[in-house]
Amino acid sequence: MPRFDVPRFDVPGRVALVTGAARGLGRAIALTLAHAGADVALGLRDVEADAGLAAEIRELGRQVLPLQMDMTRTAQIGAAVDAVVERFGRLDILVNNAGIAPENPAEDVTEADFDATLAVNLKGTFFASQAAGRVMIRQRYGRIVNVGSQAGAVALPGEAVYCMTKAAIAHLTRCLAVEWGPHGITVNAVAPTFVHTPGTEAYLADPAHRADVVERIAALHRIGEPMEVAGAVLFLVSPAASLITGEVMLIDGGWTAR
């Protein structure tokens, strides 16, 4: 029988790019990858609004590269990926975390809201994957993780456009996994439930909304924390997940098991 090494859950010496890294899930994922041994490029909508994350990563003994990366601007996406390769010589891990979720009843959604949500959540994710994928194809190695949402699998009132984009992310994940698998690239997604982040703070501050969310998270009855999502991302980019691709990992505390 073939011998296999004991699974490893760290990523020493790897180079990662995390989009939307300034806060919330992106910040937690960037710190987790650095703790696990990766050098980290930070994709930031405003590179001047780093808020100390780069310094925290340097304190861990890892290299860090803050980058201007507005996900609605394809030129910035391409330039950011080029800068990673110029600085580090390679790009091993891409985490497509950047996303927006303007809340609005479907009958009130404006064309501007629709276009903005698709521009970040779908167009930005695709072209970041394309730019990174070209590098990874040359390397014959890569790990891409898209941050989707349970909203891609269940309906959330007032979030029709957001839900639509996250359902599309799930299928994009499968498409890229099949297309790029022969090049040694895995593509997966994580799909979190409600997590304590600046983006969910206002919604969860409403007692009725919070009670409804906690009740729907049927197994654990609590709101998630960013590091609980970051742990799943680390697993998917680690050697331990080398045979996993095209999967969407629900991190929903049992919401969809009900």
Buried (B, 14 or more C-beta within 10 A) or exposed (E): EEEEEEEEEBBEEBBBBBBBBBBBBBBBBBBBBBBBBBBBBBBBBEBEEBEEBBEBBEEEEBBBBBBBBBBBBBEBBBBBBEBBBEBBEBBBBBBBBBBBBBEBEEEEBEEEBBEBBBBBBBBBBBBBBBBBBBBBBEBEBBBBBBBBBBBBBBEBEBBBBBBBBBBBBBEBBBEBBEEBEEBBBBBBBBBBBBBBBEBBEEBBEEEEBBEEBBEBBBEEEEBBEBBBBBBBBBBBBBEBBEEEBBBBBBBBBBBBEE
